[in-house]
């Protein structure tokens, strides 16, 4: 019971996602009908009365944990684009993706940031519009999108298992394979399904931009790799 929190956001919550390091940082994200992506940090441990005093007393004992003075901090990271239906932290904890009525958003979190990159915390780095079509206006309330981060270690082990045990790989092919594996380590992939559309998004780490953004440093970027 000491690990339980009761918080009242005054509007229905559709999605909650704990930080991958929740055990130590007690941080989580939530969103719902209010259309706000809310970061909750510093919330205290719960309180309860004896379980022998009945349900009414139990509820009364939790009132001190409802959101208010001295019960942690809530920060609105994004708002104004309709109901939020899904929130997912990446497996590394470096990114978070959420889905609202306009599309899917990706943000750099505060986890695993170098001190020089502290300003990148909670900065949006990517967006993809929801699938478009004549049926969307009538089916939007039914077609809820789903997002899952791809576990690269599982994918790699499957690929290795498919290779023949006696397969001969040339030095050039082996070098290319190692380069690809190294590249995949810094790119995280997101699988999105929405209505009748499925696509994979690549999320790239921070670095110096290219093309029209050449020379400009970014907190990261995301793009649709396959649709």
C-alpha positions in Angstrom: 0.0 0.0 0.0 2.9 2.4 0.6 3.6 2.4 -3.1 0.0 3.3 -4.2 -0.9 6.9 -5.2 -4.3 8.4 -5.7 -4.5 11.4 -8.0 -7.5 13.3 -9.4 -7.0 14.9 -12.8 -10.7 15.9 -13.0 -11.1 14.4 -16.5 -11.2 10.8 -17.7 -7.7 9.3 -18.2 -7.3 7.1 -21.3 -3.6 6.3 -21.0 -0.9 6.1 -18.3 2.8 5.1 -18.8 5.3 4.7 -16.0 8.9 5.8 -16.5 11.2 2.8 -17.2 13.1 3.9 -14.0 9.9 4.5 -12.0 11.4 2.6 -9.0 13.9 5.4 -8.5 12.4 8.5 -10.2 8.6 8.0 -9.4 7.8 9.7 -12.7 4.9 8.9 -15.1 3.0 10.3 -18.0 -0.8 10.4 -18.4 -3.4 11.7 -20.9 -7.0 11.5 -21.8 -10.1 13.4 -22.7 -8.6 16.8 -21.6 -6.1 16.4 -24.4 -3.1 17.1 -22.1 0.0 15.1 -21.9 0.9 15.4 -18.2 4.2 14.6 -16.5 3.9 13.8 -12.8 7.1 13.9 -10.7 7.9 13.9 -7.0 4.6 12.3 -5.9 4.8 10.9 -2.3 4.1 7.4 -1.2 0.4 6.7 -0.4 -1.3 6.5 2.9 -3.9 4.1 4.2 -5.8 3.3 7.4 -6.1 -0.1 8.9 -7.9 -2.6 6.6 -10.2 -3.5 9.5 -11.8 -0.1 9.6 -13.9 -0.6 6.4 -14.0 0.8 2.9 -15.3 4.3 3.9 -12.4 4.8 6.3 -10.0 3.5 3.7 -11.2 6.1 1.2 -11.0 8.9 3.8 -7.4 7.9 4.6 -6.4 8.4 0.9 -7.8 11.9 0.6 -4.5 13.4 1.6 -2.9 11.8 -1.5 -5.2 13.5 -4.0 -3.4 16.0 -6.2 -2.8 19.3 -4.4 -0.3 21.1 -2.2 2.7 19.0 -1.3 1.7 16.0 -3.4 4.2 16.2 -6.3 4.3 18.3 -9.4 2.2 18.0 -12.6 3.6 19.6 -15.8 1.6 19.8 -19.0 4.0 18.9 -21.8 1.6 19.1 -24.7 -2.1 20.0 -25.2 -4.7 21.2 -27.6 -4.9 18.3 -30.1 -7.8 16.3 -28.8 -8.1 13.1 -26.7 -4.9 11.1 -26.0 -5.4 7.4 -26.5 -2.0 5.9 -26.1 1.4 6.7 -24.5 4.5 4.5 -24.8 8.1 5.0 -23.4 10.8 3.6 -25.7 12.7 0.5 -24.4 15.7 2.7 -23.7 13.7 5.3 -21.9 15.1 8.0 -24.2 11.9 8.7 -26.1 8.2 8.7 -25.5 5.5 8.4 -28.2 1.8 9.4 -27.7 -1.2 9.4 -30.0 -3.9 12.0 -30.1 -6.7 12.9 -32.6 -4.3 14.6 -35.0 -1.6 12.0 -35.2 1.4 10.5 -33.4 4.0 12.6 -31.6 7.5 11.7 -30.4 9.4 13.5 -27.6 12.9 13.2 -26.1 12.7 12.5 -22.4 15.0 13.6 -19.6 16.5 10.1 -19.2 20.1 9.3 -20.2 20.8 12.9 -21.2 24.4 14.2 -21.2 24.7 17.4 -19.1 25.5 19.3 -22.3 22.1 18.2 -23.8 20.0 19.1 -20.7 17.9 21.5 -22.8 16.7 18.6 -24.9 14.6 17.2 -22.1 10.9 16.9 -23.1 11.5 18.4 -26.5 9.3 17.2 -29.4 11.4 15.7 -32.2 8.8 14.1 -34.5 5.2 14.0 -35.7 3.2 11.9 -38.2 -0.3 12.8 -39.3 -3.0 10.2 -38.7 -4.1 8.3 -41.8 -6.4 10.3 -44.0 -9.5 9.1 -45.8 -13.2 9.7 -46.3 -14.2 7.3 -43.5 -12.0 9.0 -40.8 -14.5 11.7 -39.9 -17.1 9.1 -38.9 -14.8 6.3 -37.7 -12.2 8.4 -35.7 -13.9 7.5 -32.4 -13.7 3.8 -33.2 -10.3 3.5 -34.8 -8.0 3.9 -31.9 -4.4 3.8 -32.8 -1.8 1.4 -31.2 1.9 1.9 -30.8 4.7 -0.5 -29.8 8.4 0.0 -29.7 10.3 -2.8 -31.4 12.7 -4.8 -29.3 15.8 -4.9 -31.5 17.5 -7.6 -29.5 14.6 -10.0 -30.2 14.6 -9.1 -33.9 18.3 -9.6 -34.2 18.2 -13.0 -32.4 15.4 -14.1 -34.8 17.5 -13.1 -37.8 20.5 -14.9 -36.6 18.5 -18.0 -35.9 17.3 -18.1 -39.6 20.8 -18.1 -41.0 22.1 -21.5 -42.0 24.7 -22.8 -39.6 27.2 -23.5 -42.4 26.5 -20.3 -44.3 29.7 -18.6 -45.7 29.8 -14.8 -45.4 32.3 -12.9 -47.4 34.5 -10.3 -45.4 32.8 -7.4 -47.2 29.3 -8.8 -46.4 30.3 -9.3 -42.8 31.6 -5.8 -42.5 28.4 -4.4 -44.0 26.3 -6.5 -41.5 28.3 -5.2 -38.6 27.8 -1.6 -39.7 24.1 -2.2 -40.0 23.9 -3.7 -36.5 25.9 -0.8 -35.1 23.6 1.7 -36.9 20.5 -0.1 -35.5 21.8 0.3 -32.0 21.4 4.1 -32.1 18.1 4.1 -34.0 14.9 3.0 -32.2 11.9 1.8 -34.2 8.3 2.3 -33.5 5.5 0.2 -34.9 2.2 2.1 -35.4 -1.2 0.6 -36.3 -4.2 2.9 -36.9 -7.4 2.0 -38.8 -6.3 0.0 -41.8 -2.8 1.5 -41.9 0.4 0.1 -40.4 3.8 1.8 -40.6 7.3 1.7 -38.9 8.9 4.9 -37.7 12.7 5.4 -37.2 13.7 7.6 -34.3 17.2 9.0 -34.6 19.4 10.3 -31.8 20.5 13.9 -31.4 23.1 15.3 -33.8 23.9 17.8 -36.5 21.1 18.2 -39.1 21.5 17.7 -42.8 19.9 19.2 -45.9 18.0 22.4 -45.2 18.9 22.0 -41.5 22.6 21.4 -42.2 24.8 22.6 -39.4 22.0 23.0 -36.9 22.0 20.7 -33.9 18.8 18.8 -33.1 17.5 16.8 -30.1 16.7 14.0 -32.5 14.4 13.3 -35.3 11.7 10.8 -36.4 10.6 9.7 -39.9 8.3 7.1 -41.4 10.6 4.4 -42.8 7.9 1.9 -44.1 4.2 2.3 -44.7 
